[in-house]
Amino acid sequence: MLSKLDKDGYLTKYDYTKQGDLSEIQYVDGRAVSYTYGKGGERRSFTYPMEQRACTTTIRKIS
């Protein structure tokens, strides 16, 4: 996990898959955004905090 301290002193943490794709972002307030990937490395979904619960969005290829 990598961390970055911004100019205001907030620490944000970034985690990556073995393939180098972003898998999670953790914010100082405890919120997190996570990403999942398909076998070909395409981003399949992301989950993020929304009010009192987490929301997951699935990404589909449009032909």
Backbone as XML, in Angstrom:
<?xml version="1.0"?>
<chain id="A" units="angstrom">
  <residue number="1" name="MET">
    <atom name="N" x="0.843" y="-1.172" z="0.000"/>
    <atom name="CA" x="0.000" y="0.000" z="0.000"/>
    <atom name="C" x="0.892" y="1.241" z="0.000"/>
  </residue>
  <residue number="2" name="LEU">
    <atom name="N" x="0.562" y="2.169" z="-0.873"/>
    <atom name="CA" x="1.280" y="3.434" z="-0.942"/>
    <atom name="C" x="0.459" y="4.520" z="-0.264"/>
  </residue>
  <residue number="3" name="SER">
    <atom name="N" x="1.121" y="5.502" z="0.298"/>
    <atom name="CA" x="0.444" y="6.599" z="0.975"/>
    <atom name="C" x="0.912" y="7.926" z="0.403"/>
  </residue>
  <residue number="4" name="LYS">
    <atom name="N" x="0.002" y="8.895" z="0.389"/>
    <atom name="CA" x="0.355" y="10.229" z="-0.070"/>
    <atom name="C" x="-0.227" y="11.251" z="0.910"/>
  </residue>
  <residue number="5" name="LEU">
    <atom name="N" x="0.623" y="12.144" z="1.371"/>
    <atom name="CA" x="0.219" y="13.218" z="2.270"/>
    <atom name="C" x="0.017" y="14.468" z="1.419"/>
  </residue>
  <residue number="6" name="ASP">
    <atom name="N" x="-1.200" y="15.025" z="1.447"/>
    <atom name="CA" x="-1.440" y="16.202" z="0.620"/>
    <atom name="C" x="-1.006" y="17.477" z="1.347"/>
  </residue>
  <residue number="7" name="LYS">
    <atom name="N" x="-1.146" y="18.611" z="0.688"/>
    <atom name="CA" x="-0.667" y="19.887" z="1.220"/>
    <atom name="C" x="-1.389" y="20.308" z="2.500"/>
  </residue>
  <residue number="8" name="ASP">
    <atom name="N" x="-2.587" y="19.752" z="2.747"/>
    <atom name="CA" x="-3.337" y="20.073" z="3.952"/>
    <atom name="C" x="-3.078" y="19.091" z="5.088"/>
  </residue>
  <residue number="9" name="GLY">
    <atom name="N" x="-2.216" y="18.117" z="4.840"/>
    <atom name="CA" x="-1.865" y="17.159" z="5.875"/>
    <atom name="C" x="-2.739" y="15.915" z="5.923"/>
  </residue>
  <residue number="10" name="TYR">
    <atom name="N" x="-3.574" y="15.703" z="4.903"/>
    <atom name="CA" x="-4.435" y="14.520" z="4.863"/>
    <atom name="C" x="-3.701" y="13.372" z="4.185"/>
  </residue>
  <residue number="11" name="LEU">
    <atom name="N" x="-3.750" y="12.199" z="4.812"/>
    <atom name="CA" x="-3.074" y="11.017" z="4.289"/>
    <atom name="C" x="-4.084" y="10.154" z="3.528"/>
  </residue>
  <residue number="12" name="THR">
    <atom name="N" x="-3.793" y="9.876" z="2.278"/>
    <atom name="CA" x="-4.611" y="8.992" z="1.451"/>
    <atom name="C" x="-3.767" y="7.780" z="1.112"/>
  </residue>
  <residue number="13" name="LYS">
    <atom name="N" x="-4.372" y="6.594" z="1.216"/>
    <atom name="CA" x="-3.643" y="5.350" z="0.958"/>
    <atom name="C" x="-4.176" y="4.696" z="-0.311"/>
  </residue>
  <residue number="14" name="TYR">
    <atom name="N" x="-3.245" y="4.139" z="-1.091"/>
    <atom name="CA" x="-3.570" y="3.498" z="-2.361"/>
    <atom name="C" x="-3.046" y="2.068" z="-2.342"/>
  </residue>
  <residue number="15" name="ASP">
    <atom name="N" x="-3.900" y="1.117" z="-2.736"/>
    <atom name="CA" x="-3.489" y="-0.277" z="-2.810"/>
    <atom name="C" x="-3.659" y="-0.748" z="-4.252"/>
  </residue>
  <residue number="16" name="TYR">
    <atom name="N" x="-2.781" y="-1.645" z="-4.684"/>
    <atom name="CA" x="-2.762" y="-2.099" z="-6.076"/>
    <atom name="C" x="-2.788" y="-3.618" z="-6.150"/>
  </residue>
  <residue number="17" name="THR">
    <atom name="N" x="-3.299" y="-4.134" z="-7.260"/>
    <atom name="CA" x="-3.277" y="-5.579" z="-7.502"/>
    <atom name="C" x="-1.862" y="-6.007" z="-7.886"/>
  </residue>
  <residue number="18" name="LYS">
    <atom name="N" x="-1.656" y="-7.300" z="-7.994"/>
    <atom name="CA" x="-0.352" y="-7.822" z="-8.432"/>
    <atom name="C" x="-0.007" y="-7.357" z="-9.844"/>
  </residue>
  <residue number="19" name="GLN">
    <atom name="N" x="-1.047" y="-7.054" z="-10.636"/>
    <atom name="CA" x="-0.842" y="-6.601" z="-12.009"/>
    <atom name="C" x="-0.594" y="-5.091" z="-12.090"/>
  </residue>
  <residue number="20" name="GLY">
    <atom name="N" x="-0.670" y="-4.409" z="-10.946"/>
    <atom name="CA" x="-0.411" y="-2.971" z="-10.921"/>
    <atom name="C" x="-1.634" y="-2.091" z="-11.071"/>
  </residue>
  <residue number="21" name="ASP">
    <atom name="N" x="-2.826" y="-2.700" z="-11.063"/>
    <atom name="CA" x="-4.060" y="-1.919" z="-11.171"/>
    <atom name="C" x="-4.495" y="-1.418" z="-9.796"/>
  </residue>
  <residue number="22" name="LEU">
    <atom name="N" x="-5.046" y="-0.250" z="-9.751"/>
    <atom name="CA" x="-5.541" y="0.323" z="-8.497"/>
    <atom name="C" x="-6.677" y="-0.534" z="-7.956"/>
  </residue>
  <residue number="23" name="SER">
    <atom name="N" x="-6.571" y="-1.007" z="-6.713"/>
    <atom name="CA" x="-7.622" y="-1.847" z="-6.142"/>
    <atom name="C" x="-8.395" y="-1.153" z="-5.025"/>
  </residue>
  <residue number="24" name="GLU">
    <atom name="N" x="-7.769" y="-0.176" z="-4.354"/>
    <atom name="CA" x="-8.484" y="0.510" z="-3.270"/>
    <atom name="C" x="-7.833" y="1.858" z="-2.958"/>
  </residue>
  <residue number="25" name="ILE">
    <atom name="N" x="-8.691" y="2.806" z="-2.618"/>
    <atom name="CA" x="-8.250" y="4.102" z="-2.105"/>
    <atom name="C" x="-8.883" y="4.260" z="-0.731"/>
  </residue>
  <residue number="26" name="GLN">
    <atom name="N" x="-8.060" y="4.544" z="0.276"/>
    <atom name="CA" x="-8.552" y="4.760" z="1.636"/>
    <atom name="C" x="-8.310" y="6.216" z="2.022"/>
  </residue>
  <residue number="27" name="TYR">
    <atom name="N" x="-9.380" y="6.863" z="2.467"/>
    <atom name="CA" x="-9.294" y="8.263" z="2.865"/>
    <atom name="C" x="-9.151" y="8.382" z="4.375"/>
  </residue>
  <residue number="28" name="VAL">
    <atom name="N" x="-8.681" y="9.523" z="4.827"/>
    <atom name="CA" x="-8.393" y="9.749" z="6.240"/>
    <atom name="C" x="-9.652" y="9.601" z="7.115"/>
  </residue>
  <residue number="29" name="ASP">
    <atom name="N" x="-10.819" y="9.873" z="6.568"/>
    <atom name="CA" x="-12.057" y="9.779" z="7.357"/>
    <atom name="C" x="-12.606" y="8.354" z="7.441"/>
  </residue>
  <residue number="30" name="GLY">
    <atom name="N" x="-11.864" y="7.389" z="6.886"/>
    <atom name="CA" x="-12.283" y="5.991" z="6.966"/>
    <atom name="C" x="-13.035" y="5.497" z="5.740"/>
  </residue>
  <residue number="31" name="ARG">
    <atom name="N" x="-13.440" y="6.389" z="4.862"/>
    <atom name="CA" x="-14.113" y="5.966" z="3.638"/>
    <atom name="C" x="-13.110" y="5.291" z="2.713"/>
  </residue>
  <residue number="32" name="ALA">
    <atom name="N" x="-13.622" y="4.388" z="1.889"/>
    <atom name="CA" x="-12.763" y="3.689" z="0.939"/>
    <atom name="C" x="-13.515" y="3.466" z="-0.359"/>
  </residue>
  <residue number="33" name="VAL">
    <atom name="N" x="-12.790" y="3.488" z="-1.460"/>
    <atom name="CA" x="-13.310" y="3.147" z="-2.776"/>
    <atom name="C" x="-12.508" y="1.946" z="-3.247"/>
  </residue>
  <residue number="34" name="SER">
    <atom name="N" x="-13.196" y="0.894" z="-3.694"/>
    <atom name="CA" x="-12.478" y="-0.289" z="-4.155"/>
    <atom name="C" x="-12.892" y="-0.629" z="-5.581"/>
  </residue>
  <residue number="35" name="TYR">
    <atom name="N" x="-11.989" y="-1.283" z="-6.300"/>
    <atom name="CA" x="-12.184" y="-1.628" z="-7.696"/>
    <atom name="C" x="-11.945" y="-3.113" z="-7.890"/>
  </residue>
  <residue number="36" name="THR">
    <atom name="N" x="-12.703" y="-3.734" z="-8.797"/>
    <atom name="CA" x="-12.456" y="-5.121" z="-9.181"/>
    <atom name="C" x="-12.189" y="-5.161" z="-10.682"/>
  </residue>
  <residue number="37" name="TYR">
    <atom name="N" x="-11.463" y="-6.193" z="-11.111"/>
    <atom name="CA" x="-11.034" y="-6.310" z="-12.502"/>
    <atom name="C" x="-11.352" y="-7.693" z="-13.037"/>
  </residue>
  <residue number="38" name="GLY">
    <atom name="N" x="-11.594" y="-7.758" z="-14.344"/>
    <atom name="CA" x="-11.834" y="-9.024" z="-15.018"/>
    <atom name="C" x="-10.529" y="-9.718" z="-15.366"/>
  </residue>
  <residue number="39" name="LYS">
    <atom name="N" x="-10.648" y="-10.892" z="-15.956"/>
    <atom name="CA" x="-9.467" y="-11.696" z="-16.309"/>
    <atom name="C" x="-8.546" y="-10.986" z="-17.291"/>
  </residue>
  <residue number="40" name="GLY">
    <atom name="N" x="-9.120" y="-10.136" z="-18.148"/>
    <atom name="CA" x="-8.324" y="-9.411" z="-19.132"/>
    <atom name="C" x="-7.770" y="-8.095" z="-18.617"/>
  </residue>
  <residue number="41" name="GLY">
    <atom name="N" x="-7.991" y="-7.824" z="-17.336"/>
    <atom name="CA" x="-7.485" y="-6.599" z="-16.740"/>
    <atom name="C" x="-8.430" y="-5.415" z="-16.835"/>
  </residue>
  <residue number="42" name="GLU">
    <atom name="N" x="-9.607" y="-5.633" z="-17.415"/>
    <atom name="CA" x="-10.569" y="-4.541" z="-17.522"/>
    <atom name="C" x="-11.259" y="-4.297" z="-16.179"/>
  </residue>
  <residue number="43" name="ARG">
    <atom name="N" x="-11.510" y="-3.045" z="-15.863"/>
    <atom name="CA" x="-12.196" y="-2.720" z="-14.608"/>
    <atom name="C" x="-13.633" y="-3.196" z="-14.720"/>
  </residue>
  <residue number="44" name="ARG">
    <atom name="N" x="-14.064" y="-4.010" z="-13.753"/>
    <atom name="CA" x="-15.406" y="-4.605" z="-13.791"/>
    <atom name="C" x="-16.400" y="-3.889" z="-12.892"/>
  </residue>
  <residue number="45" name="SER">
    <atom name="N" x="-15.934" y="-3.394" z="-11.745"/>
    <atom name="CA" x="-16.847" y="-2.709" z="-10.837"/>
    <atom name="C" x="-16.057" y="-1.826" z="-9.891"/>
  </residue>
  <residue number="46" name="PHE">
    <atom name="N" x="-16.775" y="-0.911" z="-9.258"/>
    <atom name="CA" x="-16.184" y="-0.139" z="-8.178"/>
    <atom name="C" x="-17.221" y="0.061" z="-7.096"/>
  </residue>
  <residue number="47" name="THR">
    <atom name="N" x="-16.751" y="0.094" z="-5.864"/>
    <atom name="CA" x="-17.611" y="0.256" z="-4.702"/>
    <atom name="C" x="-17.160" y="1.502" z="-3.956"/>
  </residue>
  <residue number="48" name="TYR">
    <atom name="N" x="-18.117" y="2.336" z="-3.587"/>
    <atom name="CA" x="-17.799" y="3.591" z="-2.927"/>
    <atom name="C" x="-18.852" y="3.896" z="-1.873"/>
  </residue>
  <residue number="49" name="PRO">
    <atom name="N" x="-18.491" y="4.680" z="-0.859"/>
    <atom name="CA" x="-19.453" y="5.011" z="0.184"/>
    <atom name="C" x="-20.499" y="5.989" z="-0.340"/>
  </residue>
  <residue number="50" name="MET">
    <atom name="N" x="-21.744" y="5.770" z="0.067"/>
    <atom name="CA" x="-22.822" y="6.662" z="-0.330"/>
    <atom name="C" x="-23.778" y="6.766" z="0.842"/>
  </residue>
  <residue number="51" name="GLU">
    <atom name="N" x="-23.775" y="7.903" z="1.476"/>
    <atom name="CA" x="-24.556" y="8.150" z="2.680"/>
    <atom name="C" x="-24.202" y="7.118" z="3.748"/>
  </residue>
  <residue number="52" name="GLN">
    <atom name="N" x="-25.144" y="6.277" z="4.146"/>
    <atom name="CA" x="-24.915" y="5.327" z="5.235"/>
    <atom name="C" x="-24.549" y="3.927" z="4.755"/>
  </residue>
  <residue number="53" name="ARG">
    <atom name="N" x="-24.377" y="3.741" z="3.449"/>
    <atom name="CA" x="-24.072" y="2.392" z="2.929"/>
    <atom name="C" x="-23.107" y="2.482" z="1.768"/>
  </residue>
  <residue number="54" name="ALA">
    <atom name="N" x="-22.625" y="1.334" z="1.342"/>
    <atom name="CA" x="-21.732" y="1.281" z="0.182"/>
    <atom name="C" x="-22.556" y="1.023" z="-1.069"/>
  </residue>
  <residue number="55" name="CYS">
    <atom name="N" x="-22.131" y="1.577" z="-2.164"/>
    <atom name="CA" x="-22.798" y="1.402" z="-3.449"/>
    <atom name="C" x="-21.801" y="0.765" z="-4.418"/>
  </residue>
  <residue number="56" name="THR">
    <atom name="N" x="-22.242" y="-0.276" z="-5.122"/>
    <atom name="CA" x="-21.383" y="-0.928" z="-6.108"/>
    <atom name="C" x="-21.947" y="-0.700" z="-7.504"/>
  </residue>
  <residue number="57" name="THR">
    <atom name="N" x="-21.097" y="-0.296" z="-8.410"/>
    <atom name="CA" x="-21.474" y="-0.096" z="-9.804"/>
    <atom name="C" x="-20.722" y="-1.103" z="-10.658"/>
  </residue>
  <residue number="58" name="THR">
    <atom name="N" x="-21.444" y="-1.841" z="-11.488"/>
    <atom name="CA" x="-20.831" y="-2.813" z="-12.383"/>
    <atom name="C" x="-20.670" y="-2.178" z="-13.756"/>
  </residue>
  <residue number="59" name="ILE">
    <atom name="N" x="-19.503" y="-2.343" z="-14.328"/>
    <atom name="CA" x="-19.182" y="-1.755" z="-15.622"/>
    <atom name="C" x="-19.324" y="-2.834" z="-16.683"/>
  </residue>
  <residue number="60" name="ARG">
    <atom name="N" x="-20.106" y="-2.551" z="-17.717"/>
    <atom name="CA" x="-20.292" y="-3.495" z="-18.810"/>
    <atom name="C" x="-19.917" y="-2.844" z="-20.123"/>
  </residue>
  <residue number="61" name="LYS">
    <atom name="N" x="-19.370" y="-3.637" z="-21.005"/>
    <atom name="CA" x="-18.987" y="-3.138" z="-22.335"/>
    <atom name="C" x="-20.252" y="-2.953" z="-23.172"/>
  </residue>
  <residue number="62" name="ILE">
    <atom name="N" x="-20.348" y="-1.808" z="-23.801"/>
    <atom name="CA" x="-21.479" y="-1.514" z="-24.671"/>
    <atom name="C" x="-21.022" y="-1.679" z="-26.115"/>
  </residue>
  <residue number="63" name="SER">
    <atom name="N" x="-21.737" y="-2.477" z="-26.854"/>
    <atom name="CA" x="-21.372" y="-2.721" z="-28.256"/>
    <atom name="C" x="-22.084" y="-1.769" z="-29.178"/>
  </residue>
</chain>
